[in-house]
Amino acid sequence: MALSPHPQLTHVGLYVRDIKKMEEFYTEVVGLLVSDRGLAHGTDFVFMTAQPGAHHQFVIATGRRARGASTVNQSSFRVQNLDELKEIYRRARAAQAPNMRTVTHGNALSCYFDDPEGNMVEIYMDTDWHVPQPHMVPIDLALSNEQLISWNERHCRETPGFMPMAAYADLVAARLEGRAH
């Protein structure tokens, strides 16, 4: 019987022109909390959430081009486990989806590829570990599930800022609670 993953849309990333102004809007008006920020590949990222258990629900990134260009950075879909991630990766390869890459973010194992119109899609599974974001290290989905999970845990534990995801969720919950008063 073929595996039939059911990915769930979990977060959206937007390219922006003025990241500071957009951060202020989404934190002060919408009420999101900045959960992480950083630089990767020449792009500034600000990650935001309103849920202690979700590292981010919304991402803004520098790099928005001229008017009329897409503001969508990526559409991200969560799957339940590594088998589902590998199945969608297999399907994307079979469909010859362009710009494929597989990475660990520490808190997630992900595969990225473009859809037929060039929009970036991320399929990912959560892990039990947190490391500061952005964090992108290539992974090999050809490894066995046990090898990949074990490697990712070792990698995360060696990364500055590492903590179990439950501890990170407690910190975000405390920060969200502190803001409410």
Secondary structure, DSSP 8 states (H G I E B T S, - for coil): -------EEEEEEEEES-HHHHHHIIIIIS--EEEEEEEETTEEEEEEESSTT-S-SEEEEE---STTS--EEEEEEE-SSHHHHHHHHHHHHHTT-SS-EEEE-SSEEEEEEE-TTS-EEEEEEE-SEE--SS--EE--TTS-HHHHHHHHHHHHHTSTT-EEHHHHHHHHHHHHHHHH-
